[in-house]
Amino acid sequence: MVAASTDEISAAAPARPGGRTVLVVEDDRDLSELIRLHLEQDGFVVRAVADGEHALEVVKQEVPALVLLDLMLPGISGLDVCRRLRGDGGTAQVPIAIISARATEADRIVGLEMGADDYITKPFSPRELVARVRAVLRRTRHTPSARPHETYERGRLRIDFDTYEVFVDDRRVELALREFQLLRFFVRAPNRVFDRAHILEVVWGQSLHVEPRTVDVHIRRLRERIERDETHPELIVTVRGVGYRFDEHALDPSLPSRRRSASSDAV
């Protein structure tokens, strides 16, 4: 890893017509240069930065054809950068390929659920990286410019991700922004168990210093608004000794009433 002094934006030729600029966000100088070399040999224009803050600044100046994004960055985490790009109307459609040494299935799922178009695990061959960059651009080149209206609807729960509205049994419930973000995280990765540290990183971001118990407080508030009985939750279930899981099957109206969980907030 390199110090912040290497975060200078690389000198590069202006983007050619056709959108061939790739923004590489990687704080390992050697790896960044290796990626640059192979992408430029394939005809891409490369801009490289070493942290998330500079990446967001570069994207404001010139929207790239694709962002290659490391997750473990100094300052703003890669997931935070991904979240901000997807949440901005001007950059919501920019293809994002994550490059990360975090190779578990859960890590890949979270990265893709946060809006990445591909997830490439380290170590990788440069030729494979270039091939996957080209594949992502082929897939996204034909995507309509207007982002489809995104909703989640199952059983008694309906979520509109564009208007930030949540309905339970056709009744609108008011959620604070962080509660909405927490619910969105769970419904996009249903039936999987996540510990507090993972939830904090994805929902709050690495740049914020908050206590793990903050997750418990917000989950308790969220349960009060979406559960039939928050003292015996069916949707956001506590997995003792591990963390929390969103039980999507509890929303299925075709199933008989499920036995209510006897779990508590003590993980």
Secondary structure, DSSP 8 states (H G I E B T S, - for coil): ---GGG----------TTT-EEEEE-S-HHHHHHHHHHHHHTT-EEEEESSHHHHHHHHHHS--SEEEEESS-SSS-HHHHHHHHHHSTTTTTS-EEEEES--SHHHHHHHHHTT-SEEEESS--HHHHHHHHHHHHHHHHTS-SS----EEEETTEEEETTTTEEEETTEEE---HHHHHHHHHHHHSTT-EE-HHHHIIIII-TTS---THHHHHHHHHHHHHH-S-TTS-SSEEEETTTEEEE-GGGG-TTS---------S--
